Amino acid sequence: MVETDGGEQPQTIAMQHIHLPKLADHGFIDWDQETQRVTKGPQFDEIEPLLTVLSENQDVLPAGGAPD
């Protein structure tokens, strides 16, 4: 978990309460909430091509990533 002097960062809160649960619900990841460990889920192959494109094109994507 990412923490600062002011507490948890908004991105970390959104990741743990919105994004990771959705990805797990769709089977893209397996998420152990107790250990905060994330691994590939049974449906990961469906989104791997998209993740590859995003990774390979980081330099042309907007700074700060996509809006929520």
Predicted model as a PDB file, atoms N, CA, C, CB and O in Angstrom, pLDDT in the B-factor column:
MODEL        1                                                                  
ATOM      1  N   MET A   1       0.844  -1.175   0.000  1.00 43.00           N  
ATOM      2  CA  MET A   1       0.000   0.000   0.000  1.00 43.00           C  
ATOM      3  C   MET A   1       0.890   1.239   0.000  1.00 43.00           C  
ATOM      4  CB  MET A   1      -0.961  -0.002   1.218  1.00 43.00           C  
ATOM      5  O   MET A   1       1.884   1.308   0.722  1.00 43.00           O  
ATOM      6  N   VAL A   2       0.517   2.200  -0.813  1.00 42.00           N  
ATOM      7  CA  VAL A   2       1.276   3.442  -0.891  1.00 42.00           C  
ATOM      8  C   VAL A   2       0.708   4.414   0.133  1.00 42.00           C  
ATOM      9  CB  VAL A   2       1.229   4.048  -2.329  1.00 42.00           C  
ATOM     10  O   VAL A   2      -0.492   4.688   0.148  1.00 42.00           O  
ATOM     11  N   GLU A   3       1.584   4.933   0.989  1.00 44.00           N  
ATOM     12  CA  GLU A   3       1.150   5.900   1.983  1.00 44.00           C  
ATOM     13  C   GLU A   3       2.073   7.110   1.946  1.00 44.00           C  
ATOM     14  CB  GLU A   3       1.125   5.270   3.394  1.00 44.00           C  
ATOM     15  O   GLU A   3       3.259   7.000   1.634  1.00 44.00           O  
ATOM     16  N   THR A   4       1.510   8.248   2.267  1.00 44.00           N  
ATOM     17  CA  THR A   4       2.286   9.471   2.385  1.00 44.00           C  
ATOM     18  C   THR A   4       2.060  10.016   3.780  1.00 44.00           C  
ATOM     19  CB  THR A   4       1.892  10.516   1.290  1.00 44.00           C  
ATOM     20  O   THR A   4       1.320   9.426   4.567  1.00 44.00           O  
ATOM     21  N   ASP A   5       2.695  11.142   4.093  1.00 50.00           N  
ATOM     22  CA  ASP A   5       2.486  11.746   5.402  1.00 50.00           C  
ATOM     23  C   ASP A   5       1.015  12.111   5.624  1.00 50.00           C  
ATOM     24  CB  ASP A   5       3.361  12.987   5.551  1.00 50.00           C  
ATOM     25  O   ASP A   5       0.537  12.145   6.758  1.00 50.00           O  
ATOM     26  N   GLY A   6       0.305  12.381   4.523  1.00 51.00           N  
ATOM     27  CA  GLY A   6      -1.098  12.757   4.614  1.00 51.00           C  
ATOM     28  C   GLY A   6      -2.050  11.575   4.557  1.00 51.00           C  
ATOM     29  O   GLY A   6      -3.265  11.773   4.534  1.00 51.00           O  
ATOM     30  N   GLY A   7      -1.536  10.350   4.534  1.00 54.00           N  
ATOM     31  CA  GLY A   7      -2.398   9.175   4.454  1.00 54.00           C  
ATOM     32  C   GLY A   7      -2.324   8.537   3.078  1.00 54.00           C  
ATOM     33  O   GLY A   7      -1.388   8.786   2.317  1.00 54.00           O  
ATOM     34  N   GLU A   8      -3.305   7.722   2.768  1.00 64.00           N  
ATOM     35  CA  GLU A   8      -3.328   7.016   1.494  1.00 64.00           C  
ATOM     36  C   GLU A   8      -3.566   7.980   0.335  1.00 64.00           C  
ATOM     37  CB  GLU A   8      -4.406   5.933   1.508  1.00 64.00           C  
ATOM     38  O   GLU A   8      -4.300   8.959   0.465  1.00 64.00           O  
ATOM     39  N   GLN A   9      -2.939   7.691  -0.787  1.00 82.00           N  
ATOM     40  CA  GLN A   9      -3.126   8.496  -1.984  1.00 82.00           C  
ATOM     41  C   GLN A   9      -4.444   8.107  -2.648  1.00 82.00           C  
ATOM     42  CB  GLN A   9      -1.935   8.316  -2.965  1.00 82.00           C  
ATOM     43  O   GLN A   9      -4.842   6.944  -2.581  1.00 82.00           O  
ATOM     44  N   PRO A  10      -5.129   9.055  -3.287  1.00 78.00           N  
ATOM     45  CA  PRO A  10      -6.403   8.742  -3.948  1.00 78.00           C  
ATOM     46  C   PRO A  10      -6.296   7.611  -4.973  1.00 78.00           C  
ATOM     47  CB  PRO A  10      -6.936   9.978  -4.630  1.00 78.00           C  
ATOM     48  O   PRO A  10      -7.234   6.828  -5.124  1.00 78.00           O  
ATOM     49  N   GLN A  11      -5.148   7.515  -5.689  1.00 77.00           N  
ATOM     50  CA  GLN A  11      -4.982   6.452  -6.672  1.00 77.00           C  
ATOM     51  C   GLN A  11      -4.983   5.085  -5.999  1.00 77.00           C  
ATOM     52  CB  GLN A  11      -3.687   6.653  -7.461  1.00 77.00           C  
ATOM     53  O   GLN A  11      -5.545   4.130  -6.535  1.00 77.00           O  
ATOM     54  N   THR A  12      -4.365   4.986  -4.841  1.00 79.00           N  
ATOM     55  CA  THR A  12      -4.311   3.723  -4.114  1.00 79.00           C  
ATOM     56  C   THR A  12      -5.692   3.331  -3.629  1.00 79.00           C  
ATOM     57  CB  THR A  12      -3.343   3.817  -2.934  1.00 79.00           C  
ATOM     58  O   THR A  12      -6.069   2.162  -3.701  1.00 79.00           O  
ATOM     59  N   ILE A  13      -6.441   4.290  -3.141  1.00 78.00           N  
ATOM     60  CA  ILE A  13      -7.797   4.021  -2.673  1.00 78.00           C  
ATOM     61  C   ILE A  13      -8.658   3.530  -3.827  1.00 78.00           C  
ATOM     62  CB  ILE A  13      -8.417   5.280  -2.036  1.00 78.00           C  
ATOM     63  O   ILE A  13      -9.377   2.540  -3.688  1.00 78.00           O  
ATOM     64  N   ALA A  14      -8.589   4.217  -4.973  1.00 77.00           N  
ATOM     65  CA  ALA A  14      -9.368   3.805  -6.138  1.00 77.00           C  
ATOM     66  C   ALA A  14      -8.941   2.417  -6.613  1.00 77.00           C  
ATOM     67  CB  ALA A  14      -9.214   4.827  -7.276  1.00 77.00           C  
ATOM     68  O   ALA A  14      -9.783   1.599  -6.985  1.00 77.00           O  
ATOM     69  N   MET A  15      -7.641   2.154  -6.601  1.00 78.00           N  
ATOM     70  CA  MET A  15      -7.142   0.856  -7.045  1.00 78.00           C  
ATOM     71  C   MET A  15      -7.721  -0.267  -6.175  1.00 78.00           C  
ATOM     72  CB  MET A  15      -5.597   0.829  -7.001  1.00 78.00           C  
ATOM     73  O   MET A  15      -8.193  -1.278  -6.695  1.00 78.00           O  
ATOM     74  N   GLN A  16      -7.683  -0.086  -4.876  1.00 81.00           N  
ATOM     75  CA  GLN A  16      -8.109  -1.141  -3.960  1.00 81.00           C  
ATOM     76  C   GLN A  16      -9.623  -1.279  -3.853  1.00 81.00           C  
ATOM     77  CB  GLN A  16      -7.541  -0.884  -2.601  1.00 81.00           C  
ATOM     78  O   GLN A  16     -10.122  -2.370  -3.581  1.00 81.00           O  
ATOM     79  N   HIS A  17     -10.347  -0.211  -4.059  1.00 80.00           N  
ATOM     80  CA  HIS A  17     -11.790  -0.265  -3.845  1.00 80.00           C  
ATOM     81  C   HIS A  17     -12.611  -0.294  -5.127  1.00 80.00           C  
ATOM     82  CB  HIS A  17     -12.210   0.901  -3.030  1.00 80.00           C  
ATOM     83  O   HIS A  17     -13.801  -0.605  -5.091  1.00 80.00           O  
ATOM     84  N   ILE A  18     -11.989   0.027  -6.260  1.00 87.00           N  
ATOM     85  CA  ILE A  18     -12.737   0.057  -7.517  1.00 87.00           C  
ATOM     86  C   ILE A  18     -12.094  -0.853  -8.561  1.00 87.00           C  
ATOM     87  CB  ILE A  18     -12.825   1.493  -8.051  1.00 87.00           C  
ATOM     88  O   ILE A  18     -12.706  -1.822  -9.011  1.00 87.00           O  
ATOM     89  N   HIS A  19     -10.853  -0.536  -8.945  1.00 89.00           N  
ATOM     90  CA  HIS A  19     -10.235  -1.187 -10.097  1.00 89.00           C  
ATOM     91  C   HIS A  19      -9.895  -2.656  -9.862  1.00 89.00           C  
ATOM     92  CB  HIS A  19      -8.991  -0.449 -10.478  1.00 89.00           C  
ATOM     93  O   HIS A  19     -10.276  -3.504 -10.669  1.00 89.00           O  
ATOM     94  N   LEU A  20      -9.200  -2.974  -8.795  1.00 92.00           N  
ATOM     95  CA  LEU A  20      -8.833  -4.375  -8.559  1.00 92.00           C  
ATOM     96  C   LEU A  20     -10.063  -5.262  -8.380  1.00 92.00           C  
ATOM     97  CB  LEU A  20      -7.935  -4.483  -7.328  1.00 92.00           C  
ATOM     98  O   LEU A  20     -10.089  -6.358  -8.939  1.00 92.00           O  
ATOM     99  N   PRO A  21     -11.083  -4.844  -7.629  1.00 93.00           N  
ATOM    100  CA  PRO A  21     -12.274  -5.698  -7.525  1.00 93.00           C  
ATOM    101  C   PRO A  21     -12.952  -5.944  -8.881  1.00 93.00           C  
ATOM    102  CB  PRO A  21     -13.272  -5.068  -6.568  1.00 93.00           C  
ATOM    103  O   PRO A  21     -13.411  -7.055  -9.146  1.00 93.00           O  
ATOM    104  N   LYS A  22     -13.018  -4.926  -9.729  1.00 94.00           N  
ATOM    105  CA  LYS A  22     -13.627  -5.107 -11.053  1.00 94.00           C  
ATOM    106  C   LYS A  22     -12.816  -6.076 -11.905  1.00 94.00           C  
ATOM    107  CB  LYS A  22     -13.754  -3.757 -11.774  1.00 94.00           C  
ATOM    108  O   LYS A  22     -13.377  -6.962 -12.548  1.00 94.00           O  
ATOM    109  N   LEU A  23     -11.499  -5.908 -11.909  1.00 95.00           N  
ATOM    110  CA  LEU A  23     -10.650  -6.811 -12.684  1.00 95.00           C  
ATOM    111  C   LEU A  23     -10.770  -8.251 -12.182  1.00 95.00           C  
ATOM    112  CB  LEU A  23      -9.189  -6.352 -12.619  1.00 95.00           C  
ATOM    113  O   LEU A  23     -10.792  -9.194 -12.974  1.00 95.00           O  
ATOM    114  N   ALA A  24     -10.847  -8.409 -10.870  1.00 96.00           N  
ATOM    115  CA  ALA A  24     -11.013  -9.748 -10.288  1.00 96.00           C  
ATOM    116  C   ALA A  24     -12.384 -10.323 -10.627  1.00 96.00           C  
ATOM    117  CB  ALA A  24     -10.826  -9.699  -8.759  1.00 96.00           C  
ATOM    118  O   ALA A  24     -12.491 -11.509 -10.941  1.00 96.00           O  
ATOM    119  N   ASP A  25     -13.429  -9.509 -10.570  1.00 96.00           N  
ATOM    120  CA  ASP A  25     -14.784  -9.979 -10.897  1.00 96.00           C  
ATOM    121  C   ASP A  25     -14.872 -10.511 -12.318  1.00 96.00           C  
ATOM    122  CB  ASP A  25     -15.793  -8.852 -10.710  1.00 96.00           C  
ATOM    123  O   ASP A  25     -15.624 -11.447 -12.589  1.00 96.00           O  
ATOM    124  N   HIS A  26     -14.101  -9.912 -13.232  1.00 96.00           N  
ATOM    125  CA  HIS A  26     -14.124 -10.342 -14.627  1.00 96.00           C  
ATOM    126  C   HIS A  26     -13.115 -11.455 -14.915  1.00 96.00           C  
ATOM    127  CB  HIS A  26     -13.850  -9.161 -15.533  1.00 96.00           C  
ATOM    128  O   HIS A  26     -13.036 -11.938 -16.044  1.00 96.00           O  
ATOM    129  N   GLY A  27     -12.350 -11.864 -13.914  1.00 97.00           N  
ATOM    130  CA  GLY A  27     -11.405 -12.959 -14.076  1.00 97.00           C  
ATOM    131  C   GLY A  27     -10.096 -12.575 -14.729  1.00 97.00           C  
ATOM    132  O   GLY A  27      -9.304 -13.447 -15.086  1.00 97.00           O  
ATOM    133  N   PHE A  28      -9.852 -11.265 -14.894  1.00 97.00           N  
ATOM    134  CA  PHE A  28      -8.596 -10.833 -15.501  1.00 97.00           C  
ATOM    135  C   PHE A  28      -7.426 -10.990 -14.533  1.00 97.00           C  
ATOM    136  CB  PHE A  28      -8.704  -9.380 -15.960  1.00 97.00           C  
ATOM    137  O   PHE A  28      -6.293 -11.229 -14.951  1.00 97.00           O  
ATOM    138  N   ILE A  29      -7.707 -10.855 -13.249  1.00 96.00           N  
ATOM    139  CA  ILE A  29      -6.672 -11.026 -12.224  1.00 96.00           C  
ATOM    140  C   ILE A  29      -7.226 -11.890 -11.096  1.00 96.00           C  
ATOM    141  CB  ILE A  29      -6.188  -9.646 -11.676  1.00 96.00           C  
ATOM    142  O   ILE A  29      -8.438 -12.025 -10.931  1.00 96.00           O  
ATOM    143  N   ASP A  30      -6.317 -12.468 -10.329  1.00 97.00           N  
ATOM    144  CA  ASP A  30      -6.643 -13.063  -9.036  1.00 97.00           C  
ATOM    145  C   ASP A  30      -6.018 -12.145  -8.017  1.00 97.00           C  
ATOM    146  CB  ASP A  30      -6.120 -14.563  -8.895  1.00 97.00           C  
ATOM    147  O   ASP A  30      -4.823 -11.860  -8.086  1.00 97.00           O  
ATOM    148  N   TRP A  31      -6.813 -11.675  -7.066  1.00 93.00           N  
ATOM    149  CA  TRP A  31      -6.350 -10.696  -6.098  1.00 93.00           C  
ATOM    150  C   TRP A  31      -6.579 -11.219  -4.698  1.00 93.00           C  
ATOM    151  CB  TRP A  31      -7.058  -9.351  -6.294  1.00 93.00           C  
ATOM    152  O   TRP A  31      -7.716 -11.443  -4.285  1.00 93.00           O  
ATOM    153  N   ASP A  32      -5.492 -11.413  -3.968  1.00 93.00           N  
ATOM    154  CA  ASP A  32      -5.568 -11.817  -2.563  1.00 93.00           C  
ATOM    155  C   ASP A  32      -5.548 -10.535  -1.738  1.00 93.00           C  
ATOM    156  CB  ASP A  32      -4.377 -12.793  -2.159  1.00 93.00           C  
ATOM    157  O   ASP A  32      -4.498  -9.921  -1.552  1.00 93.00           O  
ATOM    158  N   GLN A  33      -6.710 -10.141  -1.251  1.00 89.00           N  
ATOM    159  CA  GLN A  33      -6.819  -8.877  -0.519  1.00 89.00           C  
ATOM    160  C   GLN A  33      -6.015  -8.882   0.770  1.00 89.00           C  
ATOM    161  CB  GLN A  33      -8.267  -8.580  -0.208  1.00 89.00           C  
ATOM    162  O   GLN A  33      -5.522  -7.841   1.204  1.00 89.00           O  
ATOM    163  N   GLU A  34      -5.885 -10.033   1.371  1.00 91.00           N  
ATOM    164  CA  GLU A  34      -5.150 -10.118   2.636  1.00 91.00           C  
ATOM    165  C   GLU A  34      -3.664  -9.826   2.458  1.00 91.00           C  
ATOM    166  CB  GLU A  34      -5.329 -11.495   3.252  1.00 91.00           C  
ATOM    167  O   GLU A  34      -3.067  -9.114   3.265  1.00 91.00           O  
ATOM    168  N   THR A  35      -3.070 -10.377   1.402  1.00 91.00           N  
ATOM    169  CA  THR A  35      -1.637 -10.181   1.169  1.00 91.00           C  
ATOM    170  C   THR A  35      -1.363  -9.073   0.147  1.00 91.00           C  
ATOM    171  CB  THR A  35      -1.005 -11.486   0.695  1.00 91.00           C  
ATOM    172  O   THR A  35      -0.213  -8.680  -0.051  1.00 91.00           O  
ATOM    173  N   GLN A  36      -2.432  -8.566  -0.507  1.00 87.00           N  
ATOM    174  CA  GLN A  36      -2.327  -7.551  -1.562  1.00 87.00           C  
ATOM    175  C   GLN A  36      -1.537  -8.075  -2.766  1.00 87.00           C  
ATOM    176  CB  GLN A  36      -1.660  -6.280  -1.010  1.00 87.00           C  
ATOM    177  O   GLN A  36      -0.900  -7.301  -3.480  1.00 87.00           O  
ATOM    178  N   ARG A  37      -1.583  -9.387  -2.985  1.00 93.00           N  
ATOM    179  CA  ARG A  37      -0.884 -10.000  -4.115  1.00 93.00           C  
ATOM    180  C   ARG A  37      -1.839 -10.125  -5.299  1.00 93.00           C  
ATOM    181  CB  ARG A  37      -0.312 -11.392  -3.726  1.00 93.00           C  
ATOM    182  O   ARG A  37      -2.966 -10.597  -5.153  1.00 93.00           O  
ATOM    183  N   VAL A  38      -1.375  -9.696  -6.471  1.00 94.00           N  
ATOM    184  CA  VAL A  38      -2.160  -9.770  -7.697  1.00 94.00           C  
ATOM    185  C   VAL A  38      -1.421 -10.678  -8.680  1.00 94.00           C  
ATOM    186  CB  VAL A  38      -2.400  -8.343  -8.309  1.00 94.00           C  
ATOM    187  O   VAL A  38      -0.223 -10.516  -8.914  1.00 94.00           O  
ATOM    188  N   THR A  39      -2.153 -11.633  -9.250  1.00 96.00           N  
ATOM    189  CA  THR A  39      -1.596 -12.521 -10.259  1.00 96.00           C  
ATOM    190  C   THR A  39      -2.566 -12.593 -11.445  1.00 96.00           C  
ATOM    191  CB  THR A  39      -1.327 -13.942  -9.667  1.00 96.00           C  
ATOM    192  O   THR A  39      -3.705 -12.136 -11.350  1.00 96.00           O  
ATOM    193  N   LYS A  40      -2.112 -13.159 -12.539  1.00 97.00           N  
ATOM    194  CA  LYS A  40      -2.964 -13.299 -13.717  1.00 97.00           C  
ATOM    195  C   LYS A  40      -4.141 -14.213 -13.390  1.00 97.00           C  
ATOM    196  CB  LYS A  40      -2.158 -13.855 -14.921  1.00 97.00           C  
ATOM    197  O   LYS A  40      -3.985 -15.257 -12.756  1.00 97.00           O  
ATOM    198  N   GLY A  41      -5.323 -13.792 -13.840  1.00 97.00           N  
ATOM    199  CA  GLY A  41      -6.523 -14.590 -13.647  1.00 97.00           C  
ATOM    200  C   GLY A  41      -6.795 -15.469 -14.860  1.00 97.00           C  
ATOM    201  O   GLY A  41      -6.052 -15.422 -15.840  1.00 97.00           O  
ATOM    202  N   PRO A  42      -7.859 -16.274 -14.799  1.00 97.00           N  
ATOM    203  CA  PRO A  42      -8.158 -17.204 -15.885  1.00 97.00           C  
ATOM    204  C   PRO A  42      -8.539 -16.520 -17.202  1.00 97.00           C  
ATOM    205  CB  PRO A  42      -9.268 -18.114 -15.465  1.00 97.00           C  
ATOM    206  O   PRO A  42      -8.446 -17.150 -18.256  1.00 97.00           O  
ATOM    207  N   GLN A  43      -8.958 -15.271 -17.176  1.00 97.00           N  
ATOM    208  CA  GLN A  43      -9.339 -14.541 -18.383  1.00 97.00           C  
ATOM    209  C   GLN A  43      -8.277 -13.522 -18.807  1.00 97.00           C  
ATOM    210  CB  GLN A  43     -10.667 -13.836 -18.162  1.00 97.00           C  
ATOM    211  O   GLN A  43      -8.539 -12.684 -19.670  1.00 97.00           O  
ATOM    212  N   PHE A  44      -7.092 -13.583 -18.213  1.00 97.00           N  
ATOM    213  CA  PHE A  44      -6.042 -12.602 -18.498  1.00 97.00           C  
ATOM    214  C   PHE A  44      -5.692 -12.531 -19.980  1.00 97.00           C  
ATOM    215  CB  PHE A  44      -4.799 -12.930 -17.703  1.00 97.00           C  
ATOM    216  O   PHE A  44      -5.420 -11.450 -20.502  1.00 97.00           O  
ATOM    217  N   ASP A  45      -5.698 -13.673 -20.657  1.00 97.00           N  
ATOM    218  CA  ASP A  45      -5.326 -13.698 -22.081  1.00 97.00           C  
ATOM    219  C   ASP A  45      -6.212 -12.782 -22.920  1.00 97.00           C  
ATOM    220  CB  ASP A  45      -5.409 -15.125 -22.622  1.00 97.00           C  
ATOM    221  O   ASP A  45      -5.783 -12.305 -23.970  1.00 97.00           O  
ATOM    222  N   GLU A  46      -7.448 -12.529 -22.469  1.00 97.00           N  
ATOM    223  CA  GLU A  46      -8.356 -11.660 -23.219  1.00 97.00           C  
ATOM    224  C   GLU A  46      -7.875 -10.205 -23.252  1.00 97.00           C  
ATOM    225  CB  GLU A  46      -9.752 -11.726 -22.614  1.00 97.00           C  
ATOM    226  O   GLU A  46      -8.106  -9.505 -24.238  1.00 97.00           O  
ATOM    227  N   ILE A  47      -7.215  -9.745 -22.195  1.00 96.00           N  
ATOM    228  CA  ILE A  47      -6.791  -8.339 -22.158  1.00 96.00           C  
ATOM    229  C   ILE A  47      -5.294  -8.155 -22.370  1.00 96.00           C  
ATOM    230  CB  ILE A  47      -7.182  -7.724 -20.840  1.00 96.00           C  
ATOM    231  O   ILE A  47      -4.815  -7.024 -22.449  1.00 96.00           O  
ATOM    232  N   GLU A  48      -4.557  -9.245 -22.463  1.00 96.00           N  
ATOM    233  CA  GLU A  48      -3.109  -9.125 -22.631  1.00 96.00           C  
ATOM    234  C   GLU A  48      -2.721  -8.331 -23.873  1.00 96.00           C  
ATOM    235  CB  GLU A  48      -2.486 -10.495 -22.698  1.00 96.00           C  
ATOM    236  O   GLU A  48      -1.793  -7.527 -23.785  1.00 96.00           O  
ATOM    237  N   PRO A  49      -3.381  -8.504 -25.045  1.00 96.00           N  
ATOM    238  CA  PRO A  49      -3.001  -7.690 -26.209  1.00 96.00           C  
ATOM    239  C   PRO A  49      -3.171  -6.185 -25.957  1.00 96.00           C  
ATOM    240  CB  PRO A  49      -3.835  -8.100 -27.420  1.00 96.00           C  
ATOM    241  O   PRO A  49      -2.336  -5.387 -26.382  1.00 96.00           O  
ATOM    242  N   LEU A  50      -4.235  -5.806 -25.277  1.00 94.00           N  
ATOM    243  CA  LEU A  50      -4.444  -4.388 -24.951  1.00 94.00           C  
ATOM    244  C   LEU A  50      -3.346  -3.879 -24.030  1.00 94.00           C  
ATOM    245  CB  LEU A  50      -5.820  -4.178 -24.295  1.00 94.00           C  
ATOM    246  O   LEU A  50      -2.822  -2.784 -24.234  1.00 94.00           O  
ATOM    247  N   LEU A  51      -3.000  -4.659 -23.030  1.00 93.00           N  
ATOM    248  CA  LEU A  51      -1.948  -4.250 -22.100  1.00 93.00           C  
ATOM    249  C   LEU A  51      -0.609  -4.113 -22.809  1.00 93.00           C  
ATOM    250  CB  LEU A  51      -1.831  -5.253 -20.953  1.00 93.00           C  
ATOM    251  O   LEU A  51       0.184  -3.229 -22.485  1.00 93.00           O  
ATOM    252  N   THR A  52      -0.361  -4.986 -23.774  1.00 95.00           N  
ATOM    253  CA  THR A  52       0.880  -4.917 -24.553  1.00 95.00           C  
ATOM    254  C   THR A  52       0.939  -3.618 -25.352  1.00 95.00           C  
ATOM    255  CB  THR A  52       0.995  -6.130 -25.500  1.00 95.00           C  
ATOM    256  O   THR A  52       1.965  -2.938 -25.361  1.00 95.00           O  
ATOM    257  N   VAL A  53      -0.171  -3.271 -26.029  1.00 94.00           N  
ATOM    258  CA  VAL A  53      -0.223  -2.030 -26.809  1.00 94.00           C  
ATOM    259  C   VAL A  53      -0.008  -0.826 -25.901  1.00 94.00           C  
ATOM    260  CB  VAL A  53      -1.573  -1.905 -27.552  1.00 94.00           C  
ATOM    261  O   VAL A  53       0.764   0.074 -26.234  1.00 94.00           O  
ATOM    262  N   LEU A  54      -0.682  -0.804 -24.763  1.00 90.00           N  
ATOM    263  CA  LEU A  54      -0.523   0.312 -23.829  1.00 90.00           C  
ATOM    264  C   LEU A  54       0.915   0.420 -23.332  1.00 90.00           C  
ATOM    265  CB  LEU A  54      -1.474   0.153 -22.641  1.00 90.00           C  
ATOM    266  O   LEU A  54       1.471   1.515 -23.251  1.00 90.00           O  
ATOM    267  N   SER A  55       1.503  -0.704 -23.006  1.00 91.00           N  
ATOM    268  CA  SER A  55       2.880  -0.711 -22.514  1.00 91.00           C  
ATOM    269  C   SER A  55       3.867  -0.229 -23.579  1.00 91.00           C  
ATOM    270  CB  SER A  55       3.263  -2.114 -22.051  1.00 91.00           C  
ATOM    271  O   SER A  55       4.790   0.530 -23.284  1.00 91.00           O  
ATOM    272  N   GLU A  56       3.663  -0.672 -24.806  1.00 92.00           N  
ATOM    273  CA  GLU A  56       4.571  -0.308 -25.885  1.00 92.00           C  
ATOM    274  C   GLU A  56       4.410   1.150 -26.328  1.00 92.00           C  
ATOM    275  CB  GLU A  56       4.350  -1.224 -27.065  1.00 92.00           C  
ATOM    276  O   GLU A  56       5.285   1.686 -27.008  1.00 92.00           O  
ATOM    277  N   ASN A  57       3.312   1.789 -25.954  1.00 91.00           N  
ATOM    278  CA  ASN A  57       3.046   3.148 -26.401  1.00 91.00           C  
ATOM    279  C   ASN A  57       2.945   4.148 -25.253  1.00 91.00           C  
ATOM    280  CB  ASN A  57       1.781   3.175 -27.201  1.00 91.00           C  
ATOM    281  O   ASN A  57       2.293   5.183 -25.387  1.00 91.00           O  
ATOM    282  N   GLN A  58       3.579   3.847 -24.140  1.00 87.00           N  
ATOM    283  CA  GLN A  58       3.536   4.728 -22.973  1.00 87.00           C  
ATOM    284  C   GLN A  58       3.997   6.141 -23.308  1.00 87.00           C  
ATOM    285  CB  GLN A  58       4.395   4.159 -21.856  1.00 87.00           C  
ATOM    286  O   GLN A  58       3.476   7.115 -22.763  1.00 87.00           O  
ATOM    287  N   ASP A  59       4.970   6.251 -24.200  1.00 89.00           N  
ATOM    288  CA  ASP A  59       5.532   7.565 -24.499  1.00 89.00           C  
ATOM    289  C   ASP A  59       4.577   8.470 -25.270  1.00 89.00           C  
ATOM    290  CB  ASP A  59       6.800   7.403 -25.281  1.00 89.00           C  
ATOM    291  O   ASP A  59       4.800   9.680 -25.308  1.00 89.00           O  
ATOM    292  N   VAL A  60       3.530   7.939 -25.880  1.00 89.00           N  
ATOM    293  CA  VAL A  60       2.579   8.760 -26.628  1.00 89.00           C  
ATOM    294  C   VAL A  60       1.248   8.923 -25.896  1.00 89.00           C  
ATOM    295  CB  VAL A  60       2.338   8.153 -27.995  1.00 89.00           C  
ATOM    296  O   VAL A  60       0.362   9.632 -26.375  1.00 89.00           O  
ATOM    297  N   LEU A  61       1.102   8.281 -24.754  1.00 83.00           N  
ATOM    298  CA  LEU A  61      -0.125   8.400 -23.972  1.00 83.00           C  
ATOM    299  C   LEU A  61      -0.086   9.678 -23.139  1.00 83.00           C  
ATOM    300  CB  LEU A  61      -0.318   7.164 -23.062  1.00 83.00           C  
ATOM    301  O   LEU A  61       0.997  10.167 -22.818  1.00 83.00           O  
ATOM    302  N   PRO A  62      -1.251  10.228 -22.784  1.00 83.00           N  
ATOM    303  CA  PRO A  62      -1.264  11.440 -21.954  1.00 83.00           C  
ATOM    304  C   PRO A  62      -0.546  11.212 -20.631  1.00 83.00           C  
ATOM    305  CB  PRO A  62      -2.702  11.896 -21.692  1.00 83.00           C  
ATOM    306  O   PRO A  62      -0.607  10.121 -20.066  1.00 83.00           O  
ATOM    307  N   ALA A  63       0.132  12.243 -20.141  1.00 76.00           N  
ATOM    308  CA  ALA A  63       0.801  12.164 -18.838  1.00 76.00           C  
ATOM    309  C   ALA A  63      -0.238  11.921 -17.762  1.00 76.00           C  
ATOM    310  CB  ALA A  63       1.607  13.459 -18.537  1.00 76.00           C  
ATOM    311  O   ALA A  63      -1.314  12.518 -17.795  1.00 76.00           O  
ATOM    312  N   GLY A  64       0.064  11.062 -16.817  1.00 65.00           N  
ATOM    313  CA  GLY A  64      -0.867  10.779 -15.745  1.00 65.00           C  
ATOM    314  C   GLY A  64      -1.869   9.687 -16.078  1.00 65.00           C  
ATOM    315  O   GLY A  64      -2.694   9.337 -15.234  1.00 65.00           O  
ATOM    316  N   GLY A  65      -1.818   9.140 -17.286  1.00 60.00           N  
ATOM    317  CA  GLY A  65      -2.704   8.061 -17.664  1.00 60.00           C  
ATOM    318  C   GLY A  65      -4.074   8.540 -18.074  1.00 60.00           C  
ATOM    319  O   GLY A  65      -4.336   9.738 -18.178  1.00 60.00           O  
ATOM    320  N   ALA A  66      -4.937   7.579 -18.303  1.00 60.00           N  
ATOM    321  CA  ALA A  66      -6.302   7.879 -18.732  1.00 60.00           C  
ATOM    322  C   ALA A  66      -7.106   8.427 -17.566  1.00 60.00           C  
ATOM    323  CB  ALA A  66      -6.983   6.625 -19.311  1.00 60.00           C  
ATOM    324  O   ALA A  66      -6.854   8.073 -16.414  1.00 60.00           O  
ATOM    325  N   PRO A  67      -8.071   9.287 -17.856  1.00 59.00           N  
ATOM    326  CA  PRO A  67      -8.920   9.817 -16.772  1.00 59.00           C  
ATOM    327  C   PRO A  67      -9.790   8.724 -16.184  1.00 59.00           C  
ATOM    328  CB  PRO A  67      -9.804  10.966 -17.284  1.00 59.00           C  
ATOM    329  O   PRO A  67     -10.093   7.738 -16.855  1.00 59.00           O  
ATOM    330  N   ASP A  68     -10.191   8.892 -14.938  1.00 55.00           N  
ATOM    331  CA  ASP A  68     -11.080   7.906 -14.281  1.00 55.00           C  
ATOM    332  C   ASP A  68     -12.472   7.966 -14.840  1.00 55.00           C  
ATOM    333  CB  ASP A  68     -11.131   8.135 -12.774  1.00 55.00           C  
ATOM    334  O   ASP A  68     -13.344   7.213 -14.407  1.00 55.00           O  
TER     335      ASP A  68                                                      
ENDMDL                                                                          
END                                                                             
